[in-house]
Amino acid sequence: MAVSFEELSVGDEIPVFSITLEQMMLWQYAGASGDFNPIHVDKEFGEQVGLGGTIAHGLSSMGRMAKTVTDWVEDPGRLKKLKVRFAALARPGDTLTFKGRVTGKSEEGGSRLVTLEVEAETQDGVKVLTRGEAVVEL
């Protein structure tokens, strides 16, 4: 069922999305993005440089945040703005949870806009994405 501008209230939460990262996902994202930095694809290199192994691409986490919001509004074209701060590392084995909360509603020039505060955290509560904001048009 589509989200309704009228039914939303400030403070409403959107459905969360969780995913457990696997090394294969990092390799796949490297192939899709062209970012083959060894900190993402070579465990031994990640260990040598003090990261304890590979780390996920920050933009892959941002992309999953976009998925969380666009799944909620059922249309990727409704996402008008997305910004986040990359606050901590995510690595294979981490379960990331993406969430959002309505912080504002406005009508501008015939557009109905909903602003969300968004973030992502690991299974241990470590904030991977912070200071996030998404704006969707309903």
C-alpha positions in Angstrom: 0.0 0.0 0.0 1.4 3.4 -1.0 2.3 5.9 1.6 -0.2 8.8 2.0 1.0 12.4 2.8 -2.2 13.0 4.8 -1.8 10.0 7.0 1.8 10.7 7.9 2.8 12.5 11.1 6.0 13.9 12.4 7.6 11.1 14.4 6.3 8.3 12.3 9.0 5.6 11.6 9.5 3.9 8.2 10.0 0.2 8.0 13.5 -0.9 8.7 15.7 -2.8 6.3 18.5 -5.1 7.7 21.1 -7.0 5.8 24.2 -9.1 6.8 27.2 -8.2 4.8 29.2 -10.9 3.1 32.5 -10.6 1.3 30.9 -11.5 -2.0 28.7 -8.4 -1.7 31.8 -6.2 -1.4 33.3 -7.9 -4.5 30.0 -7.4 -6.4 29.8 -3.8 -5.4 33.4 -3.3 -6.5 32.5 -4.7 -9.9 29.4 -2.6 -10.2 31.0 0.7 -9.1 34.5 0.2 -10.5 36.0 0.8 -7.0 38.5 -2.0 -6.6 40.4 -0.3 -3.8 42.1 -3.2 -2.0 40.7 -2.2 1.4 37.3 -3.5 0.0 38.4 -6.6 -1.9 41.6 -8.0 -0.4 41.4 -9.2 3.2 45.2 -9.6 3.6 45.7 -6.0 2.5 43.1 -4.8 4.9 44.8 -6.6 7.7 48.3 -5.2 6.7 47.0 -1.6 6.8 45.4 -2.0 10.2 41.7 -2.4 9.3 41.4 -6.0 10.4 40.3 -7.1 7.0 38.1 -5.7 4.3 35.6 -2.9 4.8 32.4 -2.2 2.9 32.2 0.7 0.5 30.5 3.7 2.2 28.5 4.3 -0.9 27.1 0.8 -0.8 25.7 1.6 2.6 24.3 4.9 1.3 22.7 2.9 -1.6 21.0 0.6 0.9 19.7 3.6 2.7 18.2 4.9 -0.6 16.6 1.4 -1.0 15.1 1.6 2.4 13.4 4.9 1.6 12.4 4.1 -1.9 10.9 0.7 -0.9 8.8 2.7 1.6 7.4 5.1 -0.9 7.2 2.4 -3.6 8.8 4.6 -6.3 12.5 5.5 -6.7 11.5 8.6 -8.5 10.0 10.0 -5.4 13.4 10.4 -3.6 14.4 14.0 -4.1 17.3 14.3 -1.7 19.6 12.0 0.3 22.6 12.9 2.4 24.4 11.1 5.1 27.7 11.2 7.0 29.9 8.1 6.8 30.5 7.7 10.5 32.0 4.2 11.0 33.2 1.2 9.2 31.1 -1.8 8.2 32.7 -5.1 7.4 31.7 -8.6 6.3 29.8 -10.3 9.1 28.1 -7.1 10.3 24.3 -6.9 10.2 23.4 -3.3 9.2 20.0 -1.9 10.0 18.7 1.1 8.0 15.9 3.2 9.5 14.2 6.6 9.2 11.8 8.8 11.0 9.5 11.6 9.6 10.8 15.0 10.8 8.7 17.3 8.6 6.0 17.8 6.1 5.6 20.7 3.7 3.8 21.8 0.6 5.9 23.8 -1.9 4.8 24.8 -5.4 2.3 22.0 -5.6 4.7 19.4 -4.3 4.0 17.5 -1.1 7.4 16.9 0.6 8.3 14.7 3.5 11.6 15.0 5.3 13.1 12.1 7.1 16.0 11.7 9.5 17.8 8.5 8.4 20.6 6.4 9.8 22.2 3.0 9.8 23.8 1.0 12.5 25.5 -2.4 13.1 24.2 -5.2 15.3 26.3 -3.7 18.1 24.6 -0.3 17.8 27.6 1.3 16.1 26.3 4.1 13.9 27.6 3.6 10.3 25.5 6.4 8.7 24.6 9.5 10.8 23.2 13.0 10.2 21.2 11.6 7.4 18.4 13.4 5.7 16.0 12.2 2.9 13.3 14.1 1.2 10.6 12.4 -0.7 7.8 13.8 -2.8 4.4 12.3 -2.2 
